[in-house]
Amino acid sequence: MSRVARWRRGGTLVELLIALPIAALLAVAAAATLIGAWRIGRRAEASQGGTRELRHAQAAFESELRPLRAGDIRALSDTALEFDALLGAGVVCDATAAAAGVNDRVEMASADPADARGVSWASSVQIGDDLSLWRADADSLASLIEHRTTVRAISWGAACTASPWMAGWADQRTVRLTLADASPSALVVGAPVALHRRTRLTLYRSGVLWYLGKRARTSGVWDGVQPVAGPFLSPVQRGMTAQLLDAGGTATLRLSDAAAVRIELRADRAPDGRTAARRDTATFDVVLRAESAQRRR
């Protein structure tokens, strides 16, 4: 048999026994490298994920709290912050009902967030939302008196077709809000209107982890929690703390003295527990709007 024939038949048993351990060693080395890279990637992802979720939570708190006044904060604890969230603001665009002595009805520009007509709304108005009306104080024209009431009914109208706020709009519908109680004085065109909805940002448990969630109350009923960010540490580990600050930056327990809200959030960098515990913390203050020129009634 020629050398070529023997070569085509393959290697010998000795060569095979030598090649198999070498191939096994190479496979083990490659697997160890891949597993190490995977673990490094997991740790990096966990670290970046914790920081990212802290930023998401901070953005949620800031967007919800910045439009608020001290009087809009309803309750505060280490696991929840309850407040009257601002849905939107507008103006009265028709006063014919008020002129006829009907003071429990407000006609204003559409409160539909799909409307691209210059008024921005966070959500469509619903029955049970709070409504604020302002009028000039007879004792001091430099200040305003706020009348707070509740939306009892909602309908669509077209009473503001001649209003300058409706000029040039193809869809001239307006929203007509019926109030739970009458305004203390007749409404005038141009009077400001604001809508609020009771909202809660809370630390809640899902399985074995804790998340920041949002709940809203409509018609006296709290809806289901909507996840915002997380996971964070548990309340026992002080995953979230909140406190009120007065104008001097000192912690206060009086809602009426609040000028800012300080939030602190904590999250694990490695939630899978494969490495030693490392934690990220985000602490930030959200300044509330002043209301020195406004009074409530």
Short mmCIF file of the C-alpha atoms (twelve columns), coordinates in Angstrom:
data_MODEL
# 
_entry.id   MODEL 
# 
loop_
_atom_site.group_PDB 
_atom_site.id 
_atom_site.type_symbol 
_atom_site.label_atom_id 
_atom_site.label_alt_id 
_atom_site.label_comp_id 
_atom_site.label_asym_id 
_atom_site.label_seq_id 
_atom_site.Cartn_x 
_atom_site.Cartn_y 
_atom_site.Cartn_z 
_atom_site.pdbx_PDB_model_num 
ATOM 1   C CA . MET A 1   0.000   0.000  0.000  1 
ATOM 2   C CA . SER A 2   1.390   3.402  -0.984 1 
ATOM 3   C CA . ARG A 3   2.007   6.318  1.373  1 
ATOM 4   C CA . VAL A 4   -0.876  8.247  -0.244 1 
ATOM 5   C CA . ALA A 5   -3.319  5.457  0.490  1 
ATOM 6   C CA . ARG A 6   -2.226  5.244  4.130  1 
ATOM 7   C CA . TRP A 7   -2.619  9.069  4.509  1 
ATOM 8   C CA . ARG A 8   -6.149  8.964  3.119  1 
ATOM 9   C CA . ARG A 9   -7.176  6.287  5.635  1 
ATOM 10  C CA . GLY A 10  -6.576  8.778  8.546  1 
ATOM 11  C CA . GLY A 11  -4.353  8.965  11.586 1 
ATOM 12  C CA . THR A 12  -3.354  6.216  13.928 1 
ATOM 13  C CA . LEU A 13  -4.904  5.406  17.299 1 
ATOM 14  C CA . VAL A 14  -1.966  7.009  19.098 1 
ATOM 15  C CA . GLU A 15  -2.473  10.266 17.211 1 
ATOM 16  C CA . LEU A 16  -6.170  10.197 18.087 1 
ATOM 17  C CA . LEU A 17  -5.474  9.650  21.787 1 
ATOM 18  C CA . ILE A 18  -3.142  12.642 21.796 1 
ATOM 19  C CA . ALA A 19  -5.531  14.928 19.867 1 
ATOM 20  C CA . LEU A 20  -8.600  14.316 22.044 1 
ATOM 21  C CA . PRO A 21  -7.164  15.694 25.341 1 
ATOM 22  C CA . ILE A 22  -5.756  18.710 23.517 1 
ATOM 23  C CA . ALA A 23  -9.149  19.447 21.964 1 
ATOM 24  C CA . ALA A 24  -10.806 19.034 25.370 1 
ATOM 25  C CA . LEU A 25  -8.366  21.477 26.967 1 
ATOM 26  C CA . LEU A 26  -8.999  24.028 24.212 1 
ATOM 27  C CA . ALA A 27  -12.785 23.632 24.652 1 
ATOM 28  C CA . VAL A 28  -12.529 24.128 28.438 1 
ATOM 29  C CA . ALA A 29  -10.376 27.242 27.972 1 
ATOM 30  C CA . ALA A 30  -12.803 28.696 25.426 1 
ATOM 31  C CA . ALA A 31  -15.798 27.977 27.696 1 
ATOM 32  C CA . ALA A 32  -14.070 29.578 30.698 1 
ATOM 33  C CA . THR A 33  -13.344 32.683 28.609 1 
ATOM 34  C CA . LEU A 34  -16.942 32.921 27.416 1 
ATOM 35  C CA . ILE A 35  -18.350 32.415 30.923 1 
ATOM 36  C CA . GLY A 36  -16.023 35.077 32.317 1 
ATOM 37  C CA . ALA A 37  -17.058 37.536 29.622 1 
ATOM 38  C CA . TRP A 38  -20.722 36.741 30.255 1 
ATOM 39  C CA . ARG A 39  -20.330 37.381 33.991 1 
ATOM 40  C CA . ILE A 40  -18.538 40.667 33.387 1 
ATOM 41  C CA . GLY A 41  -21.313 41.687 31.013 1 
ATOM 42  C CA . ARG A 42  -23.970 40.733 33.564 1 
ATOM 43  C CA . ARG A 43  -22.294 42.793 36.281 1 
ATOM 44  C CA . ALA A 44  -21.878 45.774 33.961 1 
ATOM 45  C CA . GLU A 45  -25.506 45.503 32.863 1 
ATOM 46  C CA . ALA A 46  -26.673 45.266 36.489 1 
ATOM 47  C CA . SER A 47  -24.632 48.338 37.421 1 
ATOM 48  C CA . GLN A 48  -25.897 50.373 34.465 1 
ATOM 49  C CA . GLY A 49  -29.445 49.099 34.995 1 
ATOM 50  C CA . GLY A 50  -29.534 50.278 38.605 1 
ATOM 51  C CA . THR A 51  -28.286 53.734 37.629 1 
ATOM 52  C CA . ARG A 52  -30.737 53.901 34.739 1 
ATOM 53  C CA . GLU A 53  -33.697 53.009 36.962 1 
ATOM 54  C CA . LEU A 54  -32.691 55.633 39.523 1 
ATOM 55  C CA . ARG A 55  -32.667 58.231 36.748 1 
ATOM 56  C CA . HIS A 56  -36.095 57.099 35.532 1 
ATOM 57  C CA . ALA A 57  -37.497 57.380 39.046 1 
ATOM 58  C CA . GLN A 58  -35.984 60.838 39.546 1 
ATOM 59  C CA . ALA A 59  -37.463 62.047 36.258 1 
ATOM 60  C CA . ALA A 60  -40.889 60.718 37.298 1 
ATOM 61  C CA . PHE A 61  -40.800 62.513 40.653 1 
ATOM 62  C CA . GLU A 62  -39.627 65.773 39.121 1 
ATOM 63  C CA . SER A 63  -42.228 65.802 36.344 1 
ATOM 64  C CA . GLU A 64  -45.046 65.099 38.832 1 
ATOM 65  C CA . LEU A 65  -43.975 67.397 41.682 1 
ATOM 66  C CA . ARG A 66  -42.635 70.504 39.947 1 
ATOM 67  C CA . PRO A 67  -46.090 71.918 39.037 1 
ATOM 68  C CA . LEU A 68  -47.379 71.442 42.620 1 
ATOM 69  C CA . ARG A 69  -47.833 73.815 45.533 1 
ATOM 70  C CA . ALA A 70  -47.508 72.912 49.196 1 
ATOM 71  C CA . GLY A 71  -51.300 72.605 49.429 1 
ATOM 72  C CA . ASP A 72  -51.284 69.929 46.724 1 
ATOM 73  C CA . ILE A 73  -49.277 67.503 48.892 1 
ATOM 74  C CA . ARG A 74  -51.759 65.272 50.742 1 
ATOM 75  C CA . ALA A 75  -49.655 62.654 52.533 1 
ATOM 76  C CA . LEU A 76  -46.035 61.574 52.772 1 
ATOM 77  C CA . SER A 77  -44.258 58.517 54.159 1 
ATOM 78  C CA . ASP A 78  -41.142 56.456 53.472 1 
ATOM 79  C CA . THR A 79  -43.041 54.262 51.031 1 
ATOM 80  C CA . ALA A 80  -45.502 56.671 49.371 1 
ATOM 81  C CA . LEU A 81  -46.118 60.265 48.374 1 
ATOM 82  C CA . GLU A 82  -49.733 61.274 47.739 1 
ATOM 83  C CA . PHE A 83  -50.635 64.520 45.973 1 
ATOM 84  C CA . ASP A 84  -53.068 66.241 43.625 1 
ATOM 85  C CA . ALA A 85  -51.339 65.922 40.248 1 
ATOM 86  C CA . LEU A 86  -51.877 68.708 37.730 1 
ATOM 87  C CA . LEU A 87  -53.637 67.413 34.604 1 
ATOM 88  C CA . GLY A 88  -53.736 70.684 32.708 1 
ATOM 89  C CA . ALA A 89  -54.676 74.350 32.792 1 
ATOM 90  C CA . GLY A 90  -56.887 76.493 30.615 1 
ATOM 91  C CA . VAL A 91  -59.286 79.429 30.592 1 
ATOM 92  C CA . VAL A 92  -63.030 79.973 30.654 1 
ATOM 93  C CA . CYS A 93  -64.059 80.731 27.086 1 
ATOM 94  C CA . ASP A 94  -67.815 81.329 27.564 1 
ATOM 95  C CA . ALA A 95  -69.790 83.004 30.362 1 
ATOM 96  C CA . THR A 96  -73.377 82.901 29.063 1 
ATOM 97  C CA . ALA A 97  -74.400 80.309 31.653 1 
ATOM 98  C CA . ALA A 98  -72.891 82.408 34.444 1 
ATOM 99  C CA . ALA A 99  -74.669 85.480 33.140 1 
ATOM 100 C CA . ALA A 100 -77.928 83.561 33.418 1 
ATOM 101 C CA . GLY A 101 -77.173 82.718 37.045 1 
ATOM 102 C CA . VAL A 102 -75.940 79.161 36.418 1 
ATOM 103 C CA . ASN A 103 -72.634 79.017 38.303 1 
ATOM 104 C CA . ASP A 104 -72.113 75.258 38.417 1 
ATOM 105 C CA . ARG A 105 -70.978 74.980 34.797 1 
ATOM 106 C CA . VAL A 106 -67.656 75.786 33.128 1 
ATOM 107 C CA . GLU A 107 -67.155 76.024 29.373 1 
ATOM 108 C CA . MET A 108 -63.516 75.797 28.361 1 
ATOM 109 C CA . ALA A 109 -61.206 74.654 25.573 1 
ATOM 110 C CA . SER A 110 -61.031 70.920 24.873 1 
ATOM 111 C CA . ALA A 111 -59.384 68.844 27.602 1 
ATOM 112 C CA . ASP A 112 -58.544 66.060 25.194 1 
ATOM 113 C CA . PRO A 113 -54.749 65.367 25.185 1 
ATOM 114 C CA . ALA A 114 -55.039 64.395 21.501 1 
ATOM 115 C CA . ASP A 115 -55.941 67.999 20.641 1 
ATOM 116 C CA . ALA A 116 -52.957 69.869 19.178 1 
ATOM 117 C CA . ARG A 117 -54.507 73.287 19.735 1 
ATOM 118 C CA . GLY A 118 -52.036 74.977 22.033 1 
ATOM 119 C CA . VAL A 119 -53.228 73.505 25.345 1 
ATOM 120 C CA . SER A 120 -51.244 70.615 26.836 1 
ATOM 121 C CA . TRP A 121 -52.970 68.019 29.023 1 
ATOM 122 C CA . ALA A 122 -51.450 65.072 30.828 1 
ATOM 123 C CA . SER A 123 -54.716 63.129 30.669 1 
ATOM 124 C CA . SER A 124 -58.335 63.525 29.621 1 
ATOM 125 C CA . VAL A 125 -60.579 64.968 32.317 1 
ATOM 126 C CA . GLN A 126 -62.723 62.403 34.132 1 
ATOM 127 C CA . ILE A 127 -65.630 62.561 36.557 1 
ATOM 128 C CA . GLY A 128 -64.284 62.922 40.079 1 
ATOM 129 C CA . ASP A 129 -61.278 65.063 39.122 1 
ATOM 130 C CA . ASP A 130 -60.701 68.215 41.161 1 
ATOM 131 C CA . LEU A 131 -61.154 71.578 39.486 1 
ATOM 132 C CA . SER A 132 -59.753 74.942 40.592 1 
ATOM 133 C CA . LEU A 133 -61.235 78.276 39.573 1 
ATOM 134 C CA . TRP A 134 -59.711 81.639 40.397 1 
ATOM 135 C CA . ARG A 135 -61.299 85.046 40.747 1 
ATOM 136 C CA . ALA A 136 -59.984 88.410 41.842 1 
ATOM 137 C CA . ASP A 137 -60.139 89.128 45.559 1 
ATOM 138 C CA . ALA A 138 -62.475 92.061 46.176 1 
ATOM 139 C CA . ASP A 139 -60.343 93.130 49.148 1 
ATOM 140 C CA . SER A 140 -57.086 93.104 47.223 1 
ATOM 141 C CA . LEU A 141 -57.119 93.020 43.435 1 
ATOM 142 C CA . ALA A 142 -53.456 91.990 43.501 1 
ATOM 143 C CA . SER A 143 -54.342 88.563 44.922 1 
ATOM 144 C CA . LEU A 144 -56.527 85.687 43.780 1 
ATOM 145 C CA . ILE A 145 -59.044 83.500 45.570 1 
ATOM 146 C CA . GLU A 146 -59.155 79.853 44.555 1 
ATOM 147 C CA . HIS A 147 -62.413 77.911 44.559 1 
ATOM 148 C CA . ARG A 148 -61.837 74.144 44.672 1 
ATOM 149 C CA . THR A 149 -64.584 71.798 43.552 1 
ATOM 150 C CA . THR A 150 -65.125 68.426 41.824 1 
ATOM 151 C CA . VAL A 151 -66.187 67.551 38.287 1 
ATOM 152 C CA . ARG A 152 -69.655 65.969 38.405 1 
ATOM 153 C CA . ALA A 153 -70.411 65.605 34.686 1 
ATOM 154 C CA . ILE A 154 -68.653 66.102 31.340 1 
ATOM 155 C CA . SER A 155 -70.133 66.970 27.971 1 
ATOM 156 C CA . TRP A 156 -69.039 68.530 24.701 1 
ATOM 157 C CA . GLY A 157 -70.313 71.846 23.426 1 
ATOM 158 C CA . ALA A 158 -69.617 74.599 20.909 1 
ATOM 159 C CA . ALA A 159 -70.467 77.717 22.892 1 
ATOM 160 C CA . CYS A 160 -67.039 79.301 22.399 1 
ATOM 161 C CA . THR A 161 -67.058 79.686 18.628 1 
ATOM 162 C CA . ALA A 162 -66.673 83.463 18.944 1 
ATOM 163 C CA . SER A 163 -63.912 83.241 21.560 1 
ATOM 164 C CA . PRO A 164 -60.438 84.418 20.548 1 
ATOM 165 C CA . TRP A 165 -59.094 81.152 21.983 1 
ATOM 166 C CA . MET A 166 -61.092 79.215 19.366 1 
ATOM 167 C CA . ALA A 167 -60.424 81.408 16.341 1 
ATOM 168 C CA . GLY A 168 -58.992 79.503 13.407 1 
ATOM 169 C CA . TRP A 169 -59.556 76.049 14.892 1 
ATOM 170 C CA . ALA A 170 -61.212 73.647 12.502 1 
ATOM 171 C CA . ASP A 171 -62.747 71.677 15.379 1 
ATOM 172 C CA . GLN A 172 -64.480 74.257 17.570 1 
ATOM 173 C CA . ARG A 173 -65.740 71.845 20.197 1 
ATOM 174 C CA . THR A 174 -65.303 72.819 23.822 1 
ATOM 175 C CA . VAL A 175 -65.629 70.765 26.973 1 
ATOM 176 C CA . ARG A 176 -68.446 71.630 29.390 1 
ATOM 177 C CA . LEU A 177 -67.792 70.692 33.011 1 
ATOM 178 C CA . THR A 178 -70.626 70.494 35.525 1 
ATOM 179 C CA . LEU A 179 -69.381 71.139 39.054 1 
ATOM 180 C CA . ALA A 180 -70.305 69.431 42.303 1 
ATOM 181 C CA . ASP A 181 -71.024 72.855 43.821 1 
ATOM 182 C CA . ALA A 182 -71.477 76.321 42.385 1 
ATOM 183 C CA . SER A 183 -68.702 78.854 42.101 1 
ATOM 184 C CA . PRO A 184 -69.025 81.592 44.738 1 
ATOM 185 C CA . SER A 185 -69.131 84.242 42.030 1 
ATOM 186 C CA . ALA A 186 -70.047 84.516 38.371 1 
ATOM 187 C CA . LEU A 187 -67.345 83.311 35.996 1 
ATOM 188 C CA . VAL A 188 -65.857 85.639 33.438 1 
ATOM 189 C CA . VAL A 189 -64.222 84.867 30.108 1 
ATOM 190 C CA . GLY A 190 -60.483 84.500 30.587 1 
ATOM 191 C CA . ALA A 191 -60.657 83.202 34.160 1 
ATOM 192 C CA . PRO A 192 -58.015 80.486 34.729 1 
ATOM 193 C CA . VAL A 193 -59.006 76.864 35.270 1 
ATOM 194 C CA . ALA A 194 -56.843 73.977 36.496 1 
ATOM 195 C CA . LEU A 195 -57.639 70.281 36.800 1 
ATOM 196 C CA . HIS A 196 -56.094 67.922 39.355 1 
ATOM 197 C CA . ARG A 197 -56.280 64.197 40.075 1 
ATOM 198 C CA . ARG A 198 -55.305 62.462 43.312 1 
ATOM 199 C CA . THR A 199 -52.141 60.504 42.550 1 
ATOM 200 C CA . ARG A 200 -49.749 58.354 44.546 1 
ATOM 201 C CA . LEU A 201 -46.126 57.426 43.842 1 
ATOM 202 C CA . THR A 202 -45.418 54.407 45.991 1 
ATOM 203 C CA . LEU A 203 -42.871 51.690 46.649 1 
ATOM 204 C CA . TYR A 204 -44.665 48.376 46.091 1 
ATOM 205 C CA . ARG A 205 -43.698 44.718 46.146 1 
ATOM 206 C CA . SER A 206 -43.856 42.415 43.134 1 
ATOM 207 C CA . GLY A 207 -42.661 38.910 43.917 1 
ATOM 208 C CA . VAL A 208 -39.494 39.306 45.969 1 
ATOM 209 C CA . LEU A 209 -38.510 42.698 44.505 1 
ATOM 210 C CA . TRP A 210 -39.662 46.268 45.185 1 
ATOM 211 C CA . TYR A 211 -40.550 48.811 42.514 1 
ATOM 212 C CA . LEU A 212 -41.699 52.408 42.235 1 
ATOM 213 C CA . GLY A 213 -45.267 52.557 40.929 1 
ATOM 214 C CA . LYS A 214 -47.930 55.141 40.202 1 
ATOM 215 C CA . ARG A 215 -51.621 55.010 41.079 1 
ATOM 216 C CA . ALA A 216 -54.403 57.491 40.327 1 
ATOM 217 C CA . ARG A 217 -57.814 57.872 41.928 1 
ATOM 218 C CA . THR A 218 -60.884 58.434 39.765 1 
ATOM 219 C CA . SER A 219 -64.434 58.688 41.102 1 
ATOM 220 C CA . GLY A 220 -63.186 57.765 44.550 1 
ATOM 221 C CA . VAL A 221 -61.526 54.502 43.440 1 
ATOM 222 C CA . TRP A 222 -57.795 53.855 43.131 1 
ATOM 223 C CA . ASP A 223 -56.783 52.220 39.855 1 
ATOM 224 C CA . GLY A 224 -54.144 49.497 39.509 1 
ATOM 225 C CA . VAL A 225 -50.506 50.329 40.060 1 
ATOM 226 C CA . GLN A 226 -48.473 51.245 36.980 1 
ATOM 227 C CA . PRO A 227 -44.749 50.355 37.171 1 
ATOM 228 C CA . VAL A 228 -42.448 53.370 36.865 1 
ATOM 229 C CA . ALA A 229 -38.935 52.148 37.717 1 
ATOM 230 C CA . GLY A 230 -37.024 49.547 39.692 1 
ATOM 231 C CA . PRO A 231 -36.180 47.289 41.303 1 
ATOM 232 C CA . PHE A 232 -35.117 49.160 44.465 1 
ATOM 233 C CA . LEU A 233 -34.269 48.085 47.980 1 
ATOM 234 C CA . SER A 234 -37.098 47.158 50.336 1 
ATOM 235 C CA . PRO A 235 -38.620 49.635 52.813 1 
ATOM 236 C CA . VAL A 236 -36.671 47.912 55.614 1 
ATOM 237 C CA . GLN A 237 -33.474 48.673 53.679 1 
ATOM 238 C CA . ARG A 238 -34.692 52.249 53.106 1 
ATOM 239 C CA . GLY A 239 -35.212 51.796 49.405 1 
ATOM 240 C CA . MET A 240 -37.153 55.069 49.395 1 
ATOM 241 C CA . THR A 241 -37.297 57.933 51.874 1 
ATOM 242 C CA . ALA A 242 -39.112 61.250 51.526 1 
ATOM 243 C CA . GLN A 243 -39.236 64.402 53.632 1 
ATOM 244 C CA . LEU A 244 -40.551 67.942 53.351 1 
ATOM 245 C CA . LEU A 245 -38.236 70.951 53.467 1 
ATOM 246 C CA . ASP A 246 -39.194 74.497 54.433 1 
ATOM 247 C CA . ALA A 247 -37.952 77.635 52.668 1 
ATOM 248 C CA . GLY A 248 -34.702 77.478 54.664 1 
ATOM 249 C CA . GLY A 249 -33.966 73.880 53.636 1 
ATOM 250 C CA . THR A 250 -34.819 72.452 57.074 1 
ATOM 251 C CA . ALA A 251 -36.916 69.306 57.398 1 
ATOM 252 C CA . THR A 252 -40.505 69.995 58.461 1 
ATOM 253 C CA . LEU A 253 -43.580 67.922 59.251 1 
ATOM 254 C CA . ARG A 254 -46.049 70.702 58.403 1 
ATOM 255 C CA . LEU A 255 -47.465 70.404 54.895 1 
ATOM 256 C CA . SER A 256 -48.299 74.108 54.878 1 
ATOM 257 C CA . ASP A 257 -44.613 75.016 55.411 1 
ATOM 258 C CA . ALA A 258 -43.286 72.812 52.604 1 
ATOM 259 C CA . ALA A 259 -41.191 74.562 49.977 1 
ATOM 260 C CA . ALA A 260 -39.540 71.445 48.545 1 
ATOM 261 C CA . VAL A 261 -39.622 67.653 48.733 1 
ATOM 262 C CA . ARG A 262 -36.430 65.645 49.242 1 
ATOM 263 C CA . ILE A 263 -36.437 62.120 47.818 1 
ATOM 264 C CA . GLU A 264 -33.776 59.470 48.348 1 
ATOM 265 C CA . LEU A 265 -33.778 56.166 46.433 1 
ATOM 266 C CA . ARG A 266 -31.482 53.160 46.778 1 
ATOM 267 C CA . ALA A 267 -30.885 50.264 44.386 1 
ATOM 268 C CA . ASP A 268 -28.563 47.249 44.212 1 
ATOM 269 C CA . ARG A 269 -25.918 47.192 41.511 1 
ATOM 270 C CA . ALA A 270 -25.933 43.386 41.374 1 
ATOM 271 C CA . PRO A 271 -29.494 42.212 42.057 1 
ATOM 272 C CA . ASP A 272 -28.651 38.603 41.105 1 
ATOM 273 C CA . GLY A 273 -26.402 38.264 44.150 1 
ATOM 274 C CA . ARG A 274 -23.437 36.838 42.176 1 
ATOM 275 C CA . THR A 275 -21.072 39.517 43.488 1 
ATOM 276 C CA . ALA A 276 -20.632 41.381 46.748 1 
ATOM 277 C CA . ALA A 277 -23.495 43.814 47.432 1 
ATOM 278 C CA . ARG A 278 -22.915 47.263 45.958 1 
ATOM 279 C CA . ARG A 279 -25.555 49.948 46.022 1 
ATOM 280 C CA . ASP A 280 -26.329 53.179 44.206 1 
ATOM 281 C CA . THR A 281 -28.152 56.084 45.834 1 
ATOM 282 C CA . ALA A 282 -29.941 59.052 44.261 1 
ATOM 283 C CA . THR A 283 -30.850 62.049 46.440 1 
ATOM 284 C CA . PHE A 284 -32.591 65.069 44.934 1 
ATOM 285 C CA . ASP A 285 -34.830 67.991 45.935 1 
ATOM 286 C CA . VAL A 286 -37.898 69.087 43.979 1 
ATOM 287 C CA . VAL A 287 -38.882 72.707 44.627 1 
ATOM 288 C CA . LEU A 288 -42.628 73.392 44.853 1 
ATOM 289 C CA . ARG A 289 -44.389 76.405 43.378 1 
ATOM 290 C CA . ALA A 290 -44.996 79.359 45.682 1 
ATOM 291 C CA . GLU A 291 -48.577 80.412 46.388 1 
ATOM 292 C CA . SER A 292 -48.082 83.649 48.300 1 
ATOM 293 C CA . ALA A 293 -50.423 85.571 45.995 1 
ATOM 294 C CA . GLN A 294 -53.192 82.975 46.106 1 
ATOM 295 C CA . ARG A 295 -55.776 82.110 48.708 1 
ATOM 296 C CA . ARG A 296 -58.171 79.179 48.865 1 
ATOM 297 C CA . ARG A 297 -61.830 79.229 49.673 1 
# 
